Every structure is written in structure tokens, then in C-alpha cells.
Amino acid sequence: MNPKVSIIMGVYNEEKTIETCIDSIIAQTYQNWEFIICDDCSTDKTNKIIQNYADKDSRIVLIRNEKNMRLAASLNNCLKLAKGEYVARMDADDIALPERLKKQVDFLNKHPEYAVVGSAVKVFDGEKVLFERRSKSKPTKNDVLYGPTFMHPTVMMRKFVYDDLGGYTISERTMRGQDWDLWFRFYAKGYRGYNLDEALLLYHESPEDYKKRTLKTAKGYTKTALMGYKLLGVSKTKYIFAFKPMISVIVPEYLKRKLRKEI
């Protein structure tokens, strides 16, 4: 029998966290899954670690890109093999809480009107939980104008929706922010999604993540926003919000901290 859920994940040099990540999937209370992992030419022990798991558990499928292709392409390669009715995302430095798959499968089974379900997360630094982060329960196309409406590693989507959207866009623009691009196309097709208020994932966040937010990536986000606004037929008076990522990168970190404290 085909698995009900296909979990997809792209990895690159994740030897420090990959075991905890995979263990969290193996420990799920819901067990009818396959875990498709695409190694994007790691140069550390990531591939060997995953292969050891795959040798012991046939539900874990390891594939490897011939050259480094980044996340969007890696996820698309996983989607090509996915057999499940539902597709769940996962990142190698995150930890799925035990009830994650069960609660999302139950939700999609009961709510055919929704194409995707996400959840809240517990943000942790690798050692301790710092706080919880939640998204709007019923985000709309108006919400996506200001950023992704679902926390990418938490989502579970119906496979036919991924197929209808053509998976992830592979381009220079979406080297980061490929999820925001996906959500613009998702709403343009008239799909709806829901975010569970319960945290079902430990979401890893560290100072190193902020260093990835460069002017180059900010330009990519802005291009994605402008494309998305046009796709959704947004009034040009709102186009100014598309430049928020670039403004955020330009503003010094100490000033952003000061503003956050004042707010």
C-alpha cells in the first residue's frame, strides 16, 4: 500500500542536526509515511548518516543531486517520487513533535475545503525553547502581500495541489523565499489553507540565520512580491510593501532592536 503521507526535505551539510530530525519522524504517533530526503551534494557526513537510517527503515528514501541545486530544486526532486495523498515539509534542523503528522492528517481528512494545513511553532536555539510563534488561523490572499502565510516547515499539503502548482519555482529569485512564491501562486489558484494554533514543530532559529538575510536575498524577495502582487491583481498603491525586505536589510540591527523594544 502507498503511504498516506510523503514527507519531503532538502539537506545540505546538516550532520549536526539530521539525526535528531529523522528520529522525530520515526517517533511520530502516526506511522503511515515515507520520508524522502534529497541531499544537495553535502560535503560532510550528512549523506552517510541518512543512508544508515535508510538501510534500516525502507520508509526513508535518500536521493542525491548530481550538483548543488539549492532547496527549490531539491524539493521538486522529492515531489517527483512522492506517493502520498498528503505531502508534509520538514527541515533538517527542526524537530517534529510526536503528534504532528496525526493532527495534520486528521485535519485534512475532516476538512476537504482546505488544501494545506500549517501550525504554530516553538522557536528554539538548539538547546532551549525561546518562545512560541503563531500565524493567522485562516490567512487570505490579502495576508500574503506582507509575507508567507504559513511557516514552511510546518505545512502539510494535498499532493494534487502541489502538482497543480507545478511544485516550487527554480530561479535566482527564489534561492531563498521559495515558499512565499508558492503561496502567491496558491492563492492565485483560489486555494485556501489553515494554521493550527497548537505548536507541532520545534523551529530552529539562531543568529546565523539572520546573517543569511543579505541585500541579494532581499532583492529576490522583493522581485517575488512584485510578481505575486501582479498575479493577484493587487492595487499598485500597495506595491510599496514589496520593498519591505530590502528596507529591513538596510536598517542597522541595533536600530531594529531598539524599534522592537519601543513597539
Order of alpha helices (4+ residues) and beta strands (2+ residues): beta-alpha-beta-alpha-beta-alpha-beta-beta-alpha-beta-beta-beta-alpha-alpha-beta-alpha-alpha-alpha-alpha
